[in-house]
Amino acid sequence: MGRIFYLMGKSASGKDTLYKRLRELRPELRPVVLYTTRPVRSGEEEGKEYHFVSADRMEELEKEGRLIEKRVYETKMGLWVYATADDGQMDLEHGFYLMIGTLESFCRTREYFGKEKLVPLYIETEDRERLLRAIERERAQARPEYAEVCRRFLADEEDFKEENLRAAGIERRFVNREIEACAGELAAEIGRLEEEIH
C-alpha cells in the first residue's frame, strides 16, 4: 500500500529546496505536480514545479470533478488559484509519492484519500530567516512584488497557527536551520516509515 508524504510549512521555510533534495535522496518517491493559475517565476518549468494553467482550464478541471482540493488567494497581482487534481498521477495501491502544499491543502487531500494515506512533514524555519529568504527570492524576479511577500508572510501567521496545526494532527516538526541536515532528517524518517509499511 502506498503513501503520500506531504511537505508543508510557511512561505520561504525551504520547502521547494527540500522537495528537490528529497527527490534526489529518495528517488522511489514519485512527484505529484499541482496546478496553478499564477505566473511562472524565473527558473520554473511547466510540469516540474506546477502545471501552469489558465483560469479557464482550472474551471474546466473543476467542472469535470477532477479537483481534489482548490485554494484561491487574493494577491497583489489578482486572484491566484492552486489545486490538486485527480489526473492519474497517483496510484496509492502501489506507489510512494511526495507532495508539497499548505496545511489547508494537506487536510483536504487527506479527506479525499483517507487519513492513513497521508504522512505530514511539517517544516519550521525561524521567522527572520524566512523573511530574508523571501525578499531575496523576490529580488531575483523580473518584476519583484514585495507587497505580495508581506501579504504571504502575514497570512502564514494565521494559516499555520498552533491551534490549526493541532487540529490537523501535526505533531512532529522538522526544523530547517541547514538544508542538508533537514533533508537528511526527512529522508531518514521517510525511509523508516516505508519500512514500517512494508
Buried (B, 14 or more C-beta within 10 A) or exposed (E): EBBBBBBBBBBBBBBBBBBBBBEEBBEEBBBBBBBBBBEEBEEEEEEEBBBBBEEEEBBEBBEEEBBBBBBEBEBEEEEBBBBBBBBEBBEBEEBBBBBBBBBBBBBBBBEBBEEEBBBBBBBBBEBEBBBEBBBEBBEEEEEEEEEBBBBBBEBBEEBBEEEBBEEBEBEEEBBBEEEEEBBBBBBEBBEEBBEEEE
